[in-house]
Amino acid sequence: MKIDIEKNCPFNSVHTPSGDVVLSSRSRLARNLEGFPFVNRATASDCIEVTSLLHTLTKPTNDSTTLEWVNMEELDSITTELFVERHLVSSTLAHASHPRAIAVGPELSRSVMVNEEDHIRIQSIRPGLQLHETLEDVKALDSQIEEIISYAFDDQLGFLTACPTNVGTGARFSAMLHLPGLRIINDLQRVHNACEDLSLAIRGYRGEGSGTVADLFQVSNQVTLGSTQQDLCKVLADDFLPPVIEWERKARDFIVDKQKSKLDDQTFRSLGVLQNARLLTAEEAMQCLGNIRLGVCMQLVDSISVQKINQLMIELHPAHIKHKYGIELTDEEVQHCRATLIRNSFQT
């Protein structure tokens, strides 16, 4: 697959509803094929048969919805990690040894993972608050797949999945949030309380088990059984996110009103680092970009767009750097190229 990391980045779209707070929205459906053992119990021949059945998803059509089929074992290690960094595939799929594949849309936001934890993981990612739109994306792919195979389904339990926590709808909805204002005024506990009240999970930038980077948080539903896909989506998109967005915006306004010197210093100190550094770790670059992003949203900086920062937050990761500048790079060379990439981006 030819990946254009400049153009095909759903995180830097101009159309980003509530994009000052919500970086991206994701919907994901877990499905398994009827009559096949789950992937963790499957043989290599089982996995090959599953991929063969699903390969017809990518038959050519006359519209732009065609997916491209990629056998994961045919990818080099850098491209595989680039897929992980782009959130197209999970680390589980990337590092497995059994036959597996991905069907991916040309815009690199819709994908179907084949033989991950479940036979099928359908997902869509869109910029900003577009959870209902991502749900429509995955529902369309879900219907397309059901035309060629039968799902493992129980009248009482719903869709059967390898992990019991996904049984029922098999649906996970998540949003990536930037909450520096609430962190600065020490009011993040309000978000944690809201998550607990609505049975939502809040995690770090890289998901379960990860720490907080650049004030980025991933929030998703924990319950999949006993509710419809639409209801689960609504809890996150309509019940949780609007008040959290309002809290974060009010926190930012308070900081501008009461702590503007602190905000100015944080913004322009971080900008100075990125405009002058010759070596940058991913963690330092992410934190500085997060600080600048807040300054851009509060109109302290007008020479840099939020979209550019969103894209850099993807492109600064190691596999993206190696894909752009050369595969055979040492860790220090990756840091040097990262600093060059960001410095040059701020000059254009």
HUSULQUI-V211292 format. One record per residue. N is the residue number from 1. RES is the residue in three letters. PSI is psi in whole degrees, -180 to 180 (none if undefined). NEAR is the number of other C-alpha atoms within 8 Angstrom. D_LAST is the distance of its C-alpha to the last C-alpha in Angstrom with 2 decimals. Layout:
BEGIN
n=N res=RES psi=PSI near=NEAR d_last=D_LAST
n=N res=RES psi=PSI near=NEAR d_last=D_LAST
END
This chain:
BEGIN
n=1 res=MET psi=135 near=4 d_last=28.42
n=2 res=LYS psi=119 near=3 d_last=25.12
n=3 res=ILE psi=124 near=5 d_last=22.35
n=4 res=ASP psi=97 near=6 d_last=18.92
n=5 res=ILE psi=-11 near=7 d_last=17.02
n=6 res=GLU psi=-43 near=5 d_last=13.87
n=7 res=LYS psi=-42 near=5 d_last=16.00
n=8 res=ASN psi=75 near=10 d_last=19.10
n=9 res=CYS psi=99 near=12 d_last=18.30
n=10 res=PRO psi=-11 near=11 d_last=20.57
n=11 res=PHE psi=-12 near=12 d_last=19.09
n=12 res=ASN psi=25 near=11 d_last=15.84
n=13 res=SER psi=151 near=9 d_last=17.78
n=14 res=VAL psi=-32 near=5 d_last=17.52
n=15 res=HIS psi=95 near=6 d_last=21.29
n=16 res=THR psi=84 near=10 d_last=21.87
n=17 res=PRO psi=131 near=9 d_last=25.15
n=18 res=SER psi=33 near=9 d_last=25.47
n=19 res=GLY psi=-12 near=11 d_last=22.11
n=20 res=ASP psi=-29 near=8 d_last=21.84
n=21 res=VAL psi=-39 near=12 d_last=24.72
n=22 res=VAL psi=113 near=16 d_last=25.19
n=23 res=LEU psi=-45 near=16 d_last=22.53
n=24 res=SER psi=159 near=15 d_last=24.71
n=25 res=SER psi=143 near=17 d_last=28.28
n=26 res=ARG psi=137 near=13 d_last=30.42
n=27 res=SER psi=142 near=15 d_last=33.90
n=28 res=ARG psi=136 near=13 d_last=35.95
n=29 res=LEU psi=132 near=13 d_last=39.48
n=30 res=ALA psi=129 near=13 d_last=41.74
n=31 res=ARG psi=153 near=14 d_last=44.40
n=32 res=ASN psi=153 near=14 d_last=47.07
n=33 res=LEU psi=138 near=11 d_last=49.23
n=34 res=GLU psi=136 near=8 d_last=52.88
n=35 res=GLY psi=0 near=5 d_last=55.25
n=36 res=PHE psi=142 near=8 d_last=52.83
n=37 res=PRO psi=153 near=8 d_last=52.77
n=38 res=PHE psi=160 near=12 d_last=49.69
n=39 res=VAL psi=-38 near=13 d_last=47.19
n=40 res=ASN psi=-12 near=7 d_last=48.47
n=41 res=ARG psi=-1 near=6 d_last=51.96
n=42 res=ALA psi=153 near=11 d_last=51.05
n=43 res=THR psi=169 near=7 d_last=51.80
n=44 res=ALA psi=-38 near=8 d_last=49.43
n=45 res=SER psi=-35 near=7 d_last=51.34
n=46 res=ASP psi=-47 near=10 d_last=50.88
n=47 res=CYS psi=-39 near=14 d_last=47.11
n=48 res=ILE psi=-41 near=10 d_last=47.14
n=49 res=GLU psi=-39 near=8 d_last=49.20
n=50 res=VAL psi=-47 near=12 d_last=46.83
n=51 res=THR psi=-37 near=13 d_last=43.82
n=52 res=SER psi=-41 near=8 d_last=45.95
n=53 res=LEU psi=-38 near=9 d_last=46.89
n=54 res=LEU psi=-13 near=10 d_last=43.34
n=55 res=HIS psi=-26 near=9 d_last=41.87
n=56 res=THR psi=-11 near=7 d_last=43.08
n=57 res=LEU psi=-29 near=9 d_last=40.30
n=58 res=THR psi=18 near=10 d_last=37.99
n=59 res=LYS psi=142 near=8 d_last=40.26
n=60 res=PRO psi=139 near=5 d_last=38.43
n=61 res=THR psi=175 near=7 d_last=38.37
n=62 res=ASN psi=2 near=4 d_last=37.29
n=63 res=ASP psi=-179 near=5 d_last=34.80
n=64 res=SER psi=6 near=5 d_last=31.42
n=65 res=THR psi=-1 near=6 d_last=33.11
n=66 res=THR psi=135 near=11 d_last=34.06
n=67 res=LEU psi=149 near=12 d_last=33.37
n=68 res=GLU psi=135 near=10 d_last=32.83
n=69 res=TRP psi=133 near=10 d_last=35.26
n=70 res=VAL psi=119 near=10 d_last=34.28
n=71 res=ASN psi=121 near=10 d_last=36.99
n=72 res=MET psi=-34 near=11 d_last=35.60
n=73 res=GLU psi=-12 near=8 d_last=37.78
n=74 res=GLU psi=-8 near=6 d_last=36.13
n=75 res=LEU psi=145 near=8 d_last=32.66
n=76 res=ASP psi=166 near=7 d_last=31.63
n=77 res=SER psi=-35 near=6 d_last=31.08
n=78 res=ILE psi=-45 near=10 d_last=27.27
n=79 res=THR psi=-37 near=10 d_last=26.96
n=80 res=THR psi=-47 near=11 d_last=29.58
n=81 res=GLU psi=-32 near=10 d_last=27.72
n=82 res=LEU psi=-40 near=11 d_last=24.47
n=83 res=PHE psi=-40 near=10 d_last=26.62
n=84 res=VAL psi=-47 near=12 d_last=27.81
n=85 res=GLU psi=-31 near=11 d_last=24.39
n=86 res=ARG psi=-1 near=8 d_last=23.41
n=87 res=HIS psi=20 near=7 d_last=26.72
n=88 res=LEU psi=-36 near=12 d_last=28.19
n=89 res=VAL psi=161 near=11 d_last=31.14
n=90 res=SER psi=163 near=8 d_last=32.92
n=91 res=SER psi=-34 near=7 d_last=33.66
n=92 res=THR psi=-48 near=8 d_last=37.27
n=93 res=LEU psi=-42 near=12 d_last=36.64
n=94 res=ALA psi=-39 near=11 d_last=34.31
n=95 res=HIS psi=6 near=6 d_last=36.85
n=96 res=ALA psi=164 near=6 d_last=40.08
n=97 res=SER psi=-11 near=4 d_last=42.34
n=98 res=HIS psi=164 near=6 d_last=44.12
n=99 res=PRO psi=131 near=12 d_last=43.14
n=100 res=ARG psi=164 near=15 d_last=40.25
n=101 res=ALA psi=175 near=13 d_last=37.51
n=102 res=ILE psi=138 near=13 d_last=34.76
n=103 res=ALA psi=125 near=14 d_last=34.37
n=104 res=VAL psi=142 near=14 d_last=30.82
n=105 res=GLY psi=156 near=12 d_last=29.28
n=106 res=PRO psi=-24 near=9 d_last=26.58
n=107 res=GLU psi=-2 near=8 d_last=24.18
n=108 res=LEU psi=33 near=11 d_last=24.82
n=109 res=SER psi=-29 near=13 d_last=26.08
n=110 res=ARG psi=136 near=14 d_last=29.81
n=111 res=SER psi=157 near=14 d_last=31.84
n=112 res=VAL psi=111 near=11 d_last=35.46
n=113 res=MET psi=134 near=15 d_last=36.32
n=114 res=VAL psi=125 near=15 d_last=39.68
n=115 res=ASN psi=44 near=15 d_last=42.03
n=116 res=GLU psi=-133 near=12 d_last=40.09
n=117 res=GLU psi=-38 near=10 d_last=42.43
n=118 res=ASP psi=165 near=14 d_last=43.65
n=119 res=HIS psi=-37 near=15 d_last=44.03
n=120 res=ILE psi=131 near=13 d_last=41.31
n=121 res=ARG psi=107 near=13 d_last=38.34
n=122 res=ILE psi=131 near=14 d_last=36.65
n=123 res=GLN psi=155 near=13 d_last=33.35
n=124 res=SER psi=137 near=14 d_last=30.62
n=125 res=ILE psi=131 near=12 d_last=27.41
n=126 res=ARG psi=154 near=14 d_last=25.53
n=127 res=PRO psi=148 near=17 d_last=22.78
n=128 res=GLY psi=-162 near=15 d_last=24.18
n=129 res=LEU psi=93 near=15 d_last=27.89
n=130 res=GLN psi=45 near=11 d_last=29.23
n=131 res=LEU psi=-42 near=15 d_last=32.18
n=132 res=HIS psi=-36 near=9 d_last=34.64
n=133 res=GLU psi=-40 near=7 d_last=32.40
n=134 res=THR psi=-33 near=15 d_last=32.04
n=135 res=LEU psi=-43 near=12 d_last=35.82
n=136 res=GLU psi=-37 near=8 d_last=36.33
n=137 res=ASP psi=-51 near=10 d_last=34.17
n=138 res=VAL psi=-32 near=15 d_last=36.31
n=139 res=LYS psi=-39 near=8 d_last=39.51
n=140 res=ALA psi=-44 near=8 d_last=38.84
n=141 res=LEU psi=-38 near=9 d_last=38.33
n=142 res=ASP psi=-47 near=9 d_last=41.36
n=143 res=SER psi=-38 near=8 d_last=43.52
n=144 res=GLN psi=-41 near=9 d_last=42.36
n=145 res=ILE psi=-40 near=10 d_last=43.40
n=146 res=GLU psi=-17 near=9 d_last=46.70
n=147 res=GLU psi=-20 near=6 d_last=47.64
n=148 res=ILE psi=-17 near=8 d_last=47.93
n=149 res=ILE psi=168 near=8 d_last=49.16
n=150 res=SER psi=136 near=7 d_last=51.15
n=151 res=TYR psi=153 near=10 d_last=49.79
n=152 res=ALA psi=114 near=11 d_last=51.76
n=153 res=PHE psi=140 near=9 d_last=52.86
n=154 res=ASP psi=135 near=8 d_last=55.62
n=155 res=ASP psi=-31 near=5 d_last=57.12
n=156 res=GLN psi=-43 near=4 d_last=57.27
n=157 res=LEU psi=-23 near=10 d_last=54.22
n=158 res=GLY psi=-145 near=11 d_last=51.76
n=159 res=PHE psi=132 near=14 d_last=49.31
n=160 res=LEU psi=131 near=14 d_last=50.36
n=161 res=THR psi=160 near=13 d_last=47.72
n=162 res=ALA psi=-37 near=10 d_last=47.81
n=163 res=CYS psi=128 near=6 d_last=47.01
n=164 res=PRO psi=-26 near=6 d_last=49.36
n=165 res=THR psi=-13 near=7 d_last=46.63
n=166 res=ASN psi=-5 near=15 d_last=45.14
n=167 res=VAL psi=145 near=14 d_last=48.50
n=168 res=GLY psi=-112 near=12 d_last=48.85
n=169 res=THR psi=-25 near=13 d_last=45.85
n=170 res=GLY psi=17 near=14 d_last=43.81
n=171 res=ALA psi=134 near=12 d_last=40.86
n=172 res=ARG psi=131 near=11 d_last=38.12
n=173 res=PHE psi=136 near=14 d_last=35.56
n=174 res=SER psi=157 near=13 d_last=32.75
n=175 res=ALA psi=141 near=14 d_last=29.76
n=176 res=MET psi=120 near=13 d_last=26.98
n=177 res=LEU psi=145 near=12 d_last=26.83
n=178 res=HIS psi=112 near=13 d_last=24.71
n=179 res=LEU psi=52 near=11 d_last=27.37
n=180 res=PRO psi=-34 near=12 d_last=26.25
n=181 res=GLY psi=-48 near=11 d_last=28.19
n=182 res=LEU psi=-32 near=13 d_last=31.45
n=183 res=ARG psi=-42 near=10 d_last=31.02
n=184 res=ILE psi=-38 near=7 d_last=30.53
n=185 res=ILE psi=10 near=8 d_last=33.64
n=186 res=ASN psi=46 near=7 d_last=35.56
n=187 res=ASP psi=22 near=9 d_last=36.30
n=188 res=LEU psi=-22 near=8 d_last=35.21
n=189 res=GLN psi=-30 near=7 d_last=38.90
n=190 res=ARG psi=-38 near=7 d_last=39.07
n=191 res=VAL psi=-43 near=9 d_last=36.75
n=192 res=HIS psi=-40 near=9 d_last=38.90
n=193 res=ASN psi=-42 near=8 d_last=42.00
n=194 res=ALA psi=-38 near=9 d_last=40.72
n=195 res=CYS psi=-45 near=13 d_last=39.96
n=196 res=GLU psi=-41 near=9 d_last=43.48
n=197 res=ASP psi=-32 near=7 d_last=45.06
n=198 res=LEU psi=12 near=8 d_last=43.44
n=199 res=SER psi=44 near=9 d_last=43.86
n=200 res=LEU psi=154 near=13 d_last=40.16
n=201 res=ALA psi=139 near=10 d_last=38.65
n=202 res=ILE psi=129 near=10 d_last=35.69
n=203 res=ARG psi=177 near=14 d_last=33.95
n=204 res=GLY psi=-176 near=14 d_last=30.94
n=205 res=TYR psi=-39 near=12 d_last=27.61
n=206 res=ARG psi=16 near=9 d_last=29.21
n=207 res=GLY psi=-153 near=8 d_last=32.33
n=208 res=GLU psi=129 near=6 d_last=35.93
n=209 res=GLY psi=-2 near=7 d_last=36.62
n=210 res=SER psi=156 near=9 d_last=33.07
n=211 res=GLY psi=177 near=8 d_last=32.11
n=212 res=THR psi=131 near=10 d_last=29.64
n=213 res=VAL psi=127 near=10 d_last=26.02
n=214 res=ALA psi=29 near=12 d_last=23.47
n=215 res=ASP psi=29 near=11 d_last=26.09
n=216 res=LEU psi=134 near=12 d_last=25.84
n=217 res=PHE psi=142 near=13 d_last=29.19
n=218 res=GLN psi=123 near=14 d_last=30.58
n=219 res=VAL psi=134 near=13 d_last=33.56
n=220 res=SER psi=163 near=12 d_last=35.94
n=221 res=ASN psi=149 near=13 d_last=39.52
n=222 res=GLN psi=-25 near=9 d_last=42.30
n=223 res=VAL psi=134 near=9 d_last=45.05
n=224 res=THR psi=-15 near=15 d_last=45.32
n=225 res=LEU psi=136 near=11 d_last=49.08
n=226 res=GLY psi=2 near=5 d_last=50.93
n=227 res=SER psi=158 near=9 d_last=48.14
n=228 res=THR psi=164 near=7 d_last=46.52
n=229 res=GLN psi=-43 near=8 d_last=42.92
n=230 res=GLN psi=-41 near=6 d_last=42.31
n=231 res=ASP psi=-42 near=8 d_last=43.90
n=232 res=LEU psi=-41 near=14 d_last=41.90
n=233 res=CYS psi=-41 near=12 d_last=38.64
n=234 res=LYS psi=-39 near=10 d_last=39.79
n=235 res=VAL psi=-46 near=10 d_last=40.53
n=236 res=LEU psi=-47 near=14 d_last=36.95
n=237 res=ALA psi=-37 near=12 d_last=35.18
n=238 res=ASP psi=-31 near=8 d_last=37.59
n=239 res=ASP psi=-39 near=9 d_last=39.63
n=240 res=PHE psi=-52 near=12 d_last=37.34
n=241 res=LEU psi=-43 near=9 d_last=33.71
n=242 res=PRO psi=-46 near=9 d_last=34.18
n=243 res=PRO psi=-36 near=8 d_last=35.94
n=244 res=VAL psi=-41 near=9 d_last=33.58
n=245 res=ILE psi=-43 near=11 d_last=30.57
n=246 res=GLU psi=-43 near=8 d_last=32.58
n=247 res=TRP psi=-45 near=9 d_last=33.51
n=248 res=GLU psi=-42 near=13 d_last=29.96
n=249 res=ARG psi=-40 near=10 d_last=28.82
n=250 res=LYS psi=-37 near=8 d_last=31.86
n=251 res=ALA psi=-42 near=11 d_last=31.20
n=252 res=ARG psi=-42 near=11 d_last=27.69
n=253 res=ASP psi=-40 near=8 d_last=29.25
n=254 res=PHE psi=-42 near=9 d_last=31.93
n=255 res=ILE psi=-42 near=12 d_last=29.52
n=256 res=VAL psi=-38 near=10 d_last=27.71
n=257 res=ASP psi=-40 near=7 d_last=31.20
n=258 res=LYS psi=-24 near=6 d_last=32.95
n=259 res=GLN psi=41 near=9 d_last=30.53
n=260 res=LYS psi=-36 near=9 d_last=27.46
n=261 res=SER psi=-40 near=6 d_last=27.47
n=262 res=LYS psi=-41 near=7 d_last=27.42
n=263 res=LEU psi=-44 near=11 d_last=24.54
n=264 res=ASP psi=-47 near=10 d_last=22.54
n=265 res=ASP psi=-45 near=8 d_last=23.38
n=266 res=GLN psi=-43 near=10 d_last=22.52
n=267 res=THR psi=-53 near=12 d_last=19.08
n=268 res=PHE psi=-24 near=9 d_last=17.99
n=269 res=ARG psi=-45 near=8 d_last=19.90
n=270 res=SER psi=-39 near=12 d_last=18.04
n=271 res=LEU psi=-41 near=10 d_last=14.62
n=272 res=GLY psi=-40 near=8 d_last=15.97
n=273 res=VAL psi=-50 near=9 d_last=17.10
n=274 res=LEU psi=-27 near=12 d_last=13.92
n=275 res=GLN psi=-14 near=9 d_last=11.98
n=276 res=ASN psi=-17 near=7 d_last=14.97
n=277 res=ALA psi=145 near=9 d_last=16.93
n=278 res=ARG psi=-16 near=8 d_last=17.79
n=279 res=LEU psi=130 near=10 d_last=19.92
n=280 res=LEU psi=128 near=11 d_last=19.52
n=281 res=THR psi=161 near=8 d_last=22.11
n=282 res=ALA psi=-39 near=11 d_last=21.35
n=283 res=GLU psi=-45 near=7 d_last=23.38
n=284 res=GLU psi=-42 near=8 d_last=21.65
n=285 res=ALA psi=-44 near=11 d_last=18.16
n=286 res=MET psi=-45 near=11 d_last=19.56
n=287 res=GLN psi=-43 near=11 d_last=21.30
n=288 res=CYS psi=-41 near=13 d_last=18.41
n=289 res=LEU psi=-38 near=12 d_last=16.28
n=290 res=GLY psi=-42 near=12 d_last=19.45
n=291 res=ASN psi=-43 near=13 d_last=19.84
n=292 res=ILE psi=-37 near=14 d_last=16.37
n=293 res=ARG psi=-42 near=10 d_last=16.97
n=294 res=LEU psi=-44 near=10 d_last=20.13
n=295 res=GLY psi=-38 near=13 d_last=18.56
n=296 res=VAL psi=-45 near=13 d_last=16.07
n=297 res=CYS psi=-30 near=9 d_last=19.15
n=298 res=MET psi=13 near=9 d_last=21.12
n=299 res=GLN psi=29 near=7 d_last=18.66
n=300 res=LEU psi=-25 near=8 d_last=18.30
n=301 res=VAL psi=125 near=9 d_last=14.48
n=302 res=ASP psi=2 near=7 d_last=12.90
n=303 res=SER psi=-5 near=4 d_last=9.19
n=304 res=ILE psi=137 near=9 d_last=9.12
n=305 res=SER psi=154 near=8 d_last=11.18
n=306 res=VAL psi=-38 near=11 d_last=14.23
n=307 res=GLN psi=-40 near=10 d_last=13.60
n=308 res=LYS psi=-41 near=9 d_last=10.49
n=309 res=ILE psi=-43 near=11 d_last=12.85
n=310 res=ASN psi=-43 near=11 d_last=15.68
n=311 res=GLN psi=-41 near=11 d_last=14.18
n=312 res=LEU psi=-32 near=9 d_last=13.32
n=313 res=MET psi=-20 near=10 d_last=16.92
n=314 res=ILE psi=-46 near=10 d_last=18.13
n=315 res=GLU psi=-15 near=9 d_last=16.07
n=316 res=LEU psi=-8 near=13 d_last=16.81
n=317 res=HIS psi=155 near=10 d_last=20.49
n=318 res=PRO psi=-45 near=8 d_last=22.35
n=319 res=ALA psi=-36 near=11 d_last=23.17
n=320 res=HIS psi=-41 near=12 d_last=19.64
n=321 res=ILE psi=-46 near=14 d_last=18.58
n=322 res=LYS psi=-35 near=13 d_last=21.63
n=323 res=HIS psi=-36 near=11 d_last=21.09
n=324 res=LYS psi=-41 near=6 d_last=17.63
n=325 res=TYR psi=-14 near=7 d_last=18.52
n=326 res=GLY psi=136 near=8 d_last=22.29
n=327 res=ILE psi=-43 near=7 d_last=25.28
n=328 res=GLU psi=77 near=5 d_last=27.23
n=329 res=LEU psi=138 near=9 d_last=25.29
n=330 res=THR psi=170 near=6 d_last=27.06
n=331 res=ASP psi=-41 near=6 d_last=26.21
n=332 res=GLU psi=-37 near=8 d_last=24.82
n=333 res=GLU psi=-35 near=8 d_last=22.66
n=334 res=VAL psi=-44 near=12 d_last=21.33
n=335 res=GLN psi=-39 near=13 d_last=20.50
n=336 res=HIS psi=-45 near=11 d_last=18.77
n=337 res=CYS psi=-37 near=11 d_last=16.67
n=338 res=ARG psi=-47 near=14 d_last=15.87
n=339 res=ALA psi=-40 near=13 d_last=14.71
n=340 res=THR psi=-45 near=9 d_last=12.55
n=341 res=LEU psi=-49 near=9 d_last=11.04
n=342 res=ILE psi=-42 near=12 d_last=10.29
n=343 res=ARG psi=-44 near=12 d_last=9.24
n=344 res=ASN psi=-35 near=8 d_last=6.63
n=345 res=SER psi=-35 near=7 d_last=5.54
n=346 res=PHE psi=-14 near=8 d_last=5.63
n=347 res=GLN psi=-12 near=5 d_last=3.82
n=348 res=THR psi=none near=4 d_last=0.00
END
